[in-house]
Amino acid sequence: MADQEIEVSEKQEVSPAKCELTYEGVYFTPAVDIYETEKELVLLADLPGVEANCLEVSLKDDNLSIVGRTASGQEEGESLLEEYRTGNYFRNFLVAEAVDQSAITASLNDGVLRLVLPKAAKTIPRTIPIASK
């Protein structure tokens, strides 16, 4: 793995075809990783430049929405080169019935949002003990 090149991934703006935003400005789709364990789903979203007080995670009608706003850090003077576009973030997910929606937790650390979506008790695998006489 040490000799593999890192691939550069361009930021993708939120497509108007996927949703209709009522927010002003440019919104990007944050990169997300989702992991599953026996008891939960863990969602990690990259939101560079977003502080906790500028992040909104909401759940309504099985739709989990992430909206992150960055400070407008415009430097003085005319821009000669911009290799890193800044803007806000938006992502929406449909949460399945297998998730205990009342127990979802969120934390933000160094621009990475971590959402833990516990599975509902009825979907967690279990071993059924066998009684003998």
FIGU-757109 format. One record per atom (N, C-alpha, C): residue number from 1; residue in one letter; atom name; x, y, z. Coordinates in steps of 0.1 Angstrom, whole numbers. Layout:
+-----+---+----+-------+-------+-------+
|   k | r |  a |     X |     Y |     Z |
+-----+---+----+-------+-------+-------+
| NUM | A | CA |     X |     Y |     Z |
...
+-----+---+----+-------+-------+-------+
***
This chain:
+-----+---+----+-------+-------+-------+
|   k | r |  a |     X |     Y |     Z |
+-----+---+----+-------+-------+-------+
|   1 | M |  N |     8 |   -12 |     0 |
|   1 | M | CA |     0 |     0 |     0 |
|   1 | M |  C |     8 |    13 |     0 |
|   2 | A |  N |    21 |    12 |     5 |
|   2 | A | CA |    29 |    24 |     6 |
|   2 | A |  C |    32 |    30 |    -8 |
|   3 | D |  N |    33 |    22 |   -18 |
|   3 | D | CA |    36 |    27 |   -31 |
|   3 | D |  C |    24 |    31 |   -40 |
|   4 | Q |  N |    12 |    31 |   -34 |
|   4 | Q | CA |     0 |    35 |   -41 |
|   4 | Q |  C |     0 |    51 |   -41 |
|   5 | E |  N |    -5 |    56 |   -52 |
|   5 | E | CA |    -6 |    71 |   -53 |
|   5 | E |  C |   -20 |    75 |   -47 |
|   6 | I |  N |   -20 |    86 |   -41 |
|   6 | I | CA |   -33 |    91 |   -36 |
|   6 | I |  C |   -40 |    98 |   -47 |
|   7 | E |  N |   -53 |    94 |   -48 |
|   7 | E | CA |   -61 |   100 |   -59 |
|   7 | E |  C |   -67 |   113 |   -54 |
|   8 | V |  N |   -67 |   123 |   -62 |
|   8 | V | CA |   -73 |   136 |   -58 |
|   8 | V |  C |   -88 |   135 |   -62 |
|   9 | S |  N |   -96 |   139 |   -53 |
|   9 | S | CA |  -111 |   139 |   -55 |
|   9 | S |  C |  -116 |   153 |   -55 |
|  10 | E |  N |  -122 |   158 |   -66 |
|  10 | E | CA |  -127 |   171 |   -67 |
|  10 | E |  C |  -140 |   172 |   -58 |
|  11 | K |  N |  -142 |   184 |   -52 |
|  11 | K | CA |  -154 |   186 |   -45 |
|  11 | K |  C |  -166 |   187 |   -55 |
|  12 | Q |  N |  -177 |   181 |   -51 |
|  12 | Q | CA |  -189 |   181 |   -60 |
|  12 | Q |  C |  -200 |   190 |   -54 |
|  13 | E |  N |  -205 |   199 |   -62 |
|  13 | E | CA |  -216 |   207 |   -57 |
|  13 | E |  C |  -228 |   199 |   -56 |
|  14 | V |  N |  -237 |   203 |   -47 |
|  14 | V | CA |  -250 |   196 |   -46 |
|  14 | V |  C |  -258 |   199 |   -59 |
|  15 | S |  N |  -263 |   188 |   -64 |
|  15 | S | CA |  -270 |   189 |   -77 |
|  15 | S |  C |  -285 |   193 |   -74 |
|  16 | P |  N |  -289 |   204 |   -82 |
|  16 | P | CA |  -303 |   208 |   -80 |
|  16 | P |  C |  -313 |   197 |   -83 |
|  17 | A |  N |  -309 |   187 |   -91 |
|  17 | A | CA |  -318 |   176 |   -95 |
|  17 | A |  C |  -321 |   167 |   -83 |
|  18 | K |  N |  -311 |   166 |   -73 |
|  18 | K | CA |  -313 |   158 |   -61 |
|  18 | K |  C |  -322 |   164 |   -51 |
|  19 | C |  N |  -321 |   177 |   -50 |
|  19 | C | CA |  -329 |   184 |   -40 |
|  19 | C |  C |  -330 |   199 |   -43 |
|  20 | E |  N |  -339 |   205 |   -37 |
|  20 | E | CA |  -341 |   220 |   -39 |
|  20 | E |  C |  -336 |   227 |   -26 |
|  21 | L |  N |  -325 |   234 |   -26 |
|  21 | L | CA |  -320 |   241 |   -14 |
|  21 | L |  C |  -327 |   255 |   -14 |
|  22 | T |  N |  -330 |   259 |    -1 |
|  22 | T | CA |  -335 |   272 |     1 |
|  22 | T |  C |  -324 |   281 |     7 |
|  23 | Y |  N |  -312 |   276 |     7 |
|  23 | Y | CA |  -300 |   283 |    13 |
|  23 | Y |  C |  -293 |   290 |     2 |
|  24 | E |  N |  -287 |   302 |     5 |
|  24 | E | CA |  -279 |   309 |    -4 |
|  24 | E |  C |  -265 |   304 |    -4 |
|  25 | G |  N |  -258 |   306 |   -16 |
|  25 | G | CA |  -244 |   302 |   -17 |
|  25 | G |  C |  -241 |   289 |   -23 |
|  26 | V |  N |  -229 |   285 |   -23 |
|  26 | V | CA |  -224 |   272 |   -29 |
|  26 | V |  C |  -225 |   262 |   -18 |
|  27 | Y |  N |  -231 |   250 |   -21 |
|  27 | Y | CA |  -231 |   239 |   -12 |
|  27 | Y |  C |  -225 |   227 |   -19 |
|  28 | F |  N |  -216 |   220 |   -11 |
|  28 | F | CA |  -209 |   208 |   -16 |
|  28 | F |  C |  -215 |   196 |   -10 |
|  29 | T |  N |  -213 |   184 |   -16 |
|  29 | T | CA |  -217 |   172 |   -10 |
|  29 | T |  C |  -205 |   166 |    -3 |
|  30 | P |  N |  -205 |   165 |    10 |
|  30 | P | CA |  -194 |   160 |    18 |
|  30 | P |  C |  -191 |   145 |    15 |
|  31 | A |  N |  -179 |   141 |    15 |
|  31 | A | CA |  -175 |   127 |    14 |
|  31 | A |  C |  -179 |   120 |    27 |
|  32 | V |  N |  -185 |   108 |    25 |
|  32 | V | CA |  -190 |   101 |    37 |
|  32 | V |  C |  -186 |    86 |    36 |
|  33 | D |  N |  -182 |    81 |    48 |
|  33 | D | CA |  -180 |    67 |    49 |
|  33 | D |  C |  -190 |    61 |    59 |
|  34 | I |  N |  -196 |    50 |    56 |
|  34 | I | CA |  -206 |    43 |    65 |
|  34 | I |  C |  -201 |    29 |    69 |
|  35 | Y |  N |  -200 |    26 |    82 |
|  35 | Y | CA |  -196 |    13 |    87 |
|  35 | Y |  C |  -207 |     7 |    94 |
|  36 | E |  N |  -208 |    -6 |    94 |
|  36 | E | CA |  -218 |   -14 |   101 |
|  36 | E |  C |  -212 |   -24 |   110 |
|  37 | T |  N |  -217 |   -24 |   123 |
|  37 | T | CA |  -213 |   -34 |   132 |
|  37 | T |  C |  -226 |   -42 |   136 |
|  38 | E |  N |  -225 |   -51 |   145 |
|  38 | E | CA |  -237 |   -59 |   149 |
|  38 | E |  C |  -248 |   -50 |   155 |
|  39 | K |  N |  -243 |   -39 |   162 |
|  39 | K | CA |  -252 |   -31 |   170 |
|  39 | K |  C |  -255 |   -17 |   165 |
|  40 | E |  N |  -247 |   -12 |   155 |
|  40 | E | CA |  -249 |     1 |   150 |
|  40 | E |  C |  -244 |     4 |   136 |
|  41 | L |  N |  -248 |    15 |   131 |
|  41 | L | CA |  -242 |    20 |   119 |
|  41 | L |  C |  -234 |    33 |   123 |
|  42 | V |  N |  -222 |    35 |   117 |
|  42 | V | CA |  -214 |    47 |   120 |
|  42 | V |  C |  -212 |    54 |   107 |
|  43 | L |  N |  -216 |    67 |   107 |
|  43 | L | CA |  -214 |    75 |    95 |
|  43 | L |  C |  -204 |    86 |    98 |
|  44 | L |  N |  -194 |    87 |    90 |
|  44 | L | CA |  -183 |    97 |    91 |
|  44 | L |  C |  -184 |   106 |    79 |
|  45 | A |  N |  -185 |   119 |    81 |
|  45 | A | CA |  -187 |   129 |    70 |
|  45 | A |  C |  -176 |   139 |    72 |
|  46 | D |  N |  -168 |   142 |    61 |
|  46 | D | CA |  -158 |   152 |    61 |
|  46 | D |  C |  -164 |   166 |    58 |
|  47 | L |  N |  -162 |   174 |    68 |
|  47 | L | CA |  -168 |   188 |    68 |
|  47 | L |  C |  -157 |   198 |    71 |
|  48 | P |  N |  -146 |   199 |    63 |
|  48 | P | CA |  -135 |   208 |    67 |
|  48 | P |  C |  -140 |   223 |    68 |
|  49 | G |  N |  -135 |   229 |    79 |
|  49 | G | CA |  -139 |   243 |    81 |
|  49 | G |  C |  -152 |   246 |    88 |
|  50 | V |  N |  -159 |   235 |    91 |
|  50 | V | CA |  -172 |   237 |    98 |
|  50 | V |  C |  -170 |   235 |   113 |
|  51 | E |  N |  -175 |   245 |   121 |
|  51 | E | CA |  -175 |   244 |   135 |
|  51 | E |  C |  -188 |   238 |   140 |
|  52 | A |  N |  -188 |   233 |   153 |
|  52 | A | CA |  -200 |   227 |   158 |
|  52 | A |  C |  -212 |   236 |   159 |
|  53 | N |  N |  -209 |   249 |   161 |
|  53 | N | CA |  -220 |   258 |   162 |
|  53 | N |  C |  -226 |   262 |   148 |
|  54 | C |  N |  -219 |   258 |   138 |
|  54 | C | CA |  -224 |   261 |   124 |
|  54 | C |  C |  -229 |   248 |   117 |
|  55 | L |  N |  -231 |   237 |   125 |
|  55 | L | CA |  -235 |   224 |   120 |
|  55 | L |  C |  -249 |   221 |   124 |
|  56 | E |  N |  -258 |   217 |   115 |
|  56 | E | CA |  -271 |   213 |   119 |
|  56 | E |  C |  -274 |   198 |   113 |
|  57 | V |  N |  -277 |   189 |   123 |
|  57 | V | CA |  -281 |   176 |   119 |
|  57 | V |  C |  -295 |   174 |   124 |
|  58 | S |  N |  -304 |   171 |   115 |
|  58 | S | CA |  -318 |   170 |   118 |
|  58 | S |  C |  -324 |   157 |   112 |
|  59 | L |  N |  -334 |   152 |   119 |
|  59 | L | CA |  -341 |   140 |   115 |
|  59 | L |  C |  -356 |   143 |   115 |
|  60 | K |  N |  -362 |   142 |   103 |
|  60 | K | CA |  -376 |   144 |   101 |
|  60 | K |  C |  -382 |   135 |    91 |
|  61 | D |  N |  -392 |   128 |    94 |
|  61 | D | CA |  -399 |   118 |    85 |
|  61 | D |  C |  -389 |   109 |    79 |
|  62 | D |  N |  -380 |   103 |    87 |
|  62 | D | CA |  -370 |    93 |    82 |
|  62 | D |  C |  -359 |    99 |    74 |
|  63 | N |  N |  -359 |   112 |    72 |
|  63 | N | CA |  -348 |   119 |    65 |
|  63 | N |  C |  -338 |   125 |    74 |
|  64 | L |  N |  -326 |   121 |    73 |
|  64 | L | CA |  -315 |   126 |    81 |
|  64 | L |  C |  -307 |   136 |    73 |
|  65 | S |  N |  -307 |   149 |    77 |
|  65 | S | CA |  -301 |   160 |    69 |
|  65 | S |  C |  -289 |   165 |    77 |
|  66 | I |  N |  -278 |   168 |    69 |
|  66 | I | CA |  -266 |   174 |    75 |
|  66 | I |  C |  -264 |   187 |    67 |
|  67 | V |  N |  -263 |   198 |    74 |
|  67 | V | CA |  -261 |   211 |    68 |
|  67 | V |  C |  -249 |   217 |    76 |
|  68 | G |  N |  -238 |   220 |    70 |
|  68 | G | CA |  -227 |   226 |    76 |
|  68 | G |  C |  -223 |   239 |    69 |
|  69 | R |  N |  -221 |   249 |    77 |
|  69 | R | CA |  -217 |   262 |    71 |
|  69 | R |  C |  -203 |   266 |    75 |
|  70 | T |  N |  -196 |   271 |    66 |
|  70 | T | CA |  -182 |   275 |    68 |
|  70 | T |  C |  -181 |   291 |    69 |
|  71 | A |  N |  -172 |   296 |    76 |
|  71 | A | CA |  -170 |   310 |    77 |
|  71 | A |  C |  -165 |   315 |    63 |
|  72 | S |  N |  -169 |   326 |    59 |
|  72 | S | CA |  -164 |   331 |    46 |
|  72 | S |  C |  -151 |   337 |    48 |
|  73 | G |  N |  -140 |   330 |    45 |
|  73 | G | CA |  -127 |   334 |    48 |
|  73 | G |  C |  -120 |   341 |    36 |
|  74 | Q |  N |  -127 |   351 |    30 |
|  74 | Q | CA |  -121 |   357 |    18 |
|  74 | Q |  C |  -109 |   366 |    23 |
|  75 | E |  N |   -98 |   363 |    16 |
|  75 | E | CA |   -86 |   371 |    18 |
|  75 | E |  C |   -87 |   384 |    10 |
|  76 | E |  N |   -80 |   394 |    15 |
|  76 | E | CA |   -80 |   407 |     9 |
|  76 | E |  C |   -73 |   407 |    -5 |
|  77 | G |  N |   -77 |   414 |   -14 |
|  77 | G | CA |   -70 |   414 |   -27 |
|  77 | G |  C |   -77 |   405 |   -37 |
|  78 | E |  N |   -72 |   406 |   -49 |
|  78 | E | CA |   -77 |   397 |   -60 |
|  78 | E |  C |   -71 |   384 |   -60 |
|  79 | S |  N |   -79 |   373 |   -62 |
|  79 | S | CA |   -74 |   360 |   -62 |
|  79 | S |  C |   -67 |   357 |   -75 |
|  80 | L |  N |   -55 |   352 |   -74 |
|  80 | L | CA |   -47 |   348 |   -86 |
|  80 | L |  C |   -48 |   333 |   -90 |
|  81 | L |  N |   -50 |   325 |   -79 |
|  81 | L | CA |   -50 |   311 |   -81 |
|  81 | L |  C |   -59 |   305 |   -69 |
|  82 | E |  N |   -69 |   297 |   -73 |
|  82 | E | CA |   -77 |   290 |   -63 |
|  82 | E |  C |   -77 |   275 |   -66 |
|  83 | E |  N |   -70 |   267 |   -58 |
|  83 | E | CA |   -70 |   253 |   -60 |
|  83 | E |  C |   -80 |   246 |   -50 |
|  84 | Y |  N |   -84 |   253 |   -40 |
|  84 | Y | CA |   -93 |   247 |   -30 |
|  84 | Y |  C |  -106 |   256 |   -29 |
|  85 | R |  N |  -117 |   251 |   -33 |
|  85 | R | CA |  -129 |   259 |   -33 |
|  85 | R |  C |  -135 |   257 |   -19 |
|  86 | T |  N |  -140 |   268 |   -14 |
|  86 | T | CA |  -147 |   268 |    -1 |
|  86 | T |  C |  -162 |   270 |    -3 |
|  87 | G |  N |  -169 |   265 |     7 |
|  87 | G | CA |  -184 |   267 |     6 |
|  87 | G |  C |  -190 |   259 |    18 |
|  88 | N |  N |  -203 |   257 |    17 |
|  88 | N | CA |  -210 |   250 |    27 |
|  88 | N |  C |  -213 |   236 |    23 |
|  89 | Y |  N |  -219 |   228 |    32 |
|  89 | Y | CA |  -221 |   214 |    29 |
|  89 | Y |  C |  -235 |   210 |    32 |
|  90 | F |  N |  -240 |   200 |    23 |
|  90 | F | CA |  -253 |   195 |    25 |
|  90 | F |  C |  -254 |   180 |    21 |
|  91 | R |  N |  -260 |   172 |    29 |
|  91 | R | CA |  -262 |   158 |    26 |
|  91 | R |  C |  -274 |   153 |    32 |
|  92 | N |  N |  -282 |   144 |    25 |
|  92 | N | CA |  -294 |   139 |    30 |
|  92 | N |  C |  -294 |   124 |    29 |
|  93 | F |  N |  -300 |   117 |    39 |
|  93 | F | CA |  -300 |   102 |    39 |
|  93 | F |  C |  -314 |    98 |    44 |
|  94 | L |  N |  -319 |    87 |    38 |
|  94 | L | CA |  -331 |    81 |    43 |
|  94 | L |  C |  -327 |    70 |    53 |
|  95 | V |  N |  -333 |    72 |    65 |
|  95 | V | CA |  -330 |    63 |    76 |
|  95 | V |  C |  -340 |    51 |    77 |
|  96 | A |  N |  -335 |    39 |    76 |
|  96 | A | CA |  -343 |    27 |    76 |
|  96 | A |  C |  -350 |    25 |    90 |
|  97 | E |  N |  -360 |    17 |    90 |
|  97 | E | CA |  -367 |    13 |   102 |
|  97 | E |  C |  -358 |     5 |   111 |
|  98 | A |  N |  -347 |    -1 |   106 |
|  98 | A | CA |  -338 |    -9 |   114 |
|  98 | A |  C |  -330 |     0 |   124 |
|  99 | V |  N |  -331 |    13 |   123 |
|  99 | V | CA |  -323 |    22 |   132 |
|  99 | V |  C |  -332 |    27 |   143 |
| 100 | D |  N |  -327 |    27 |   155 |
| 100 | D | CA |  -334 |    33 |   166 |
| 100 | D |  C |  -332 |    48 |   165 |
| 101 | Q |  N |  -341 |    55 |   159 |
| 101 | Q | CA |  -340 |    69 |   156 |
| 101 | Q |  C |  -339 |    78 |   169 |
| 102 | S |  N |  -344 |    74 |   180 |
| 102 | S | CA |  -344 |    82 |   192 |
| 102 | S |  C |  -330 |    81 |   199 |
| 103 | A |  N |  -321 |    72 |   194 |
| 103 | A | CA |  -308 |    71 |   201 |
| 103 | A |  C |  -296 |    75 |   192 |
| 104 | I |  N |  -299 |    82 |   181 |
| 104 | I | CA |  -288 |    87 |   173 |
| 104 | I |  C |  -280 |    97 |   180 |
| 105 | T |  N |  -267 |    96 |   179 |
| 105 | T | CA |  -258 |   106 |   186 |
| 105 | T |  C |  -248 |   112 |   175 |
| 106 | A |  N |  -243 |   124 |   178 |
| 106 | A | CA |  -234 |   131 |   168 |
| 106 | A |  C |  -223 |   138 |   176 |
| 107 | S |  N |  -211 |   138 |   170 |
| 107 | S | CA |  -200 |   145 |   175 |
| 107 | S |  C |  -192 |   150 |   163 |
| 108 | L |  N |  -185 |   161 |   165 |
| 108 | L | CA |  -176 |   168 |   155 |
| 108 | L |  C |  -162 |   169 |   161 |
| 109 | N |  N |  -152 |   164 |   153 |
| 109 | N | CA |  -139 |   165 |   158 |
| 109 | N |  C |  -130 |   168 |   146 |
| 110 | D |  N |  -123 |   179 |   146 |
| 110 | D | CA |  -113 |   182 |   135 |
| 110 | D |  C |  -120 |   182 |   121 |
| 111 | G |  N |  -132 |   186 |   120 |
| 111 | G | CA |  -139 |   187 |   107 |
| 111 | G |  C |  -145 |   174 |   103 |
| 112 | V |  N |  -145 |   164 |   112 |
| 112 | V | CA |  -151 |   151 |   108 |
| 112 | V |  C |  -164 |   149 |   117 |
| 113 | L |  N |  -175 |   148 |   111 |
| 113 | L | CA |  -188 |   145 |   118 |
| 113 | L |  C |  -189 |   130 |   120 |
| 114 | R |  N |  -192 |   126 |   132 |
| 114 | R | CA |  -194 |   111 |   135 |
| 114 | R |  C |  -208 |   110 |   140 |
| 115 | L |  N |  -216 |   103 |   132 |
| 115 | L | CA |  -230 |   100 |   136 |
| 115 | L |  C |  -231 |    85 |   139 |
| 116 | V |  N |  -236 |    82 |   151 |
| 116 | V | CA |  -238 |    68 |   155 |
| 116 | V |  C |  -253 |    65 |   155 |
| 117 | L |  N |  -257 |    55 |   146 |
| 117 | L | CA |  -271 |    52 |   145 |
| 117 | L |  C |  -273 |    38 |   150 |
| 118 | P |  N |  -277 |    36 |   163 |
| 118 | P | CA |  -279 |    23 |   169 |
| 118 | P |  C |  -290 |    16 |   162 |
| 119 | K |  N |  -288 |     3 |   160 |
| 119 | K | CA |  -299 |    -6 |   154 |
| 119 | K |  C |  -310 |    -8 |   164 |
| 120 | A |  N |  -322 |    -9 |   159 |
| 120 | A | CA |  -333 |   -12 |   168 |
| 120 | A |  C |  -331 |   -26 |   174 |
| 121 | A |  N |  -336 |   -28 |   186 |
| 121 | A | CA |  -334 |   -40 |   193 |
| 121 | A |  C |  -339 |   -52 |   185 |
| 122 | K |  N |  -350 |   -50 |   178 |
| 122 | K | CA |  -355 |   -62 |   170 |
| 122 | K |  C |  -347 |   -66 |   158 |
| 123 | T |  N |  -337 |   -58 |   154 |
| 123 | T | CA |  -328 |   -61 |   143 |
| 123 | T |  C |  -315 |   -66 |   147 |
| 124 | I |  N |  -311 |   -65 |   160 |
| 124 | I | CA |  -298 |   -70 |   165 |
| 124 | I |  C |  -298 |   -85 |   166 |
| 125 | P |  N |  -289 |   -92 |   159 |
| 125 | P | CA |  -289 |  -106 |   160 |
| 125 | P |  C |  -286 |  -111 |   174 |
| 126 | R |  N |  -292 |  -122 |   178 |
| 126 | R | CA |  -290 |  -128 |   191 |
| 126 | R |  C |  -291 |  -143 |   190 |
| 127 | T |  N |  -285 |  -149 |   200 |
| 127 | T | CA |  -285 |  -163 |   201 |
| 127 | T |  C |  -296 |  -167 |   211 |
| 128 | I |  N |  -304 |  -177 |   207 |
| 128 | I | CA |  -316 |  -181 |   215 |
| 128 | I |  C |  -311 |  -193 |   223 |
| 129 | P |  N |  -312 |  -192 |   236 |
| 129 | P | CA |  -307 |  -204 |   245 |
| 129 | P |  C |  -317 |  -215 |   243 |
| 130 | I |  N |  -312 |  -227 |   244 |
| 130 | I | CA |  -320 |  -239 |   242 |
| 130 | I |  C |  -321 |  -246 |   256 |
| 131 | A |  N |  -333 |  -248 |   261 |
| 131 | A | CA |  -335 |  -254 |   274 |
| 131 | A |  C |  -336 |  -269 |   272 |
| 132 | S |  N |  -331 |  -277 |   281 |
| 132 | S | CA |  -332 |  -292 |   280 |
| 132 | S |  C |  -338 |  -297 |   293 |
| 133 | K |  N |  -345 |  -308 |   292 |
| 133 | K | CA |  -351 |  -314 |   304 |
| 133 | K |  C |  -343 |  -326 |   309 |
+-----+---+----+-------+-------+-------+
***
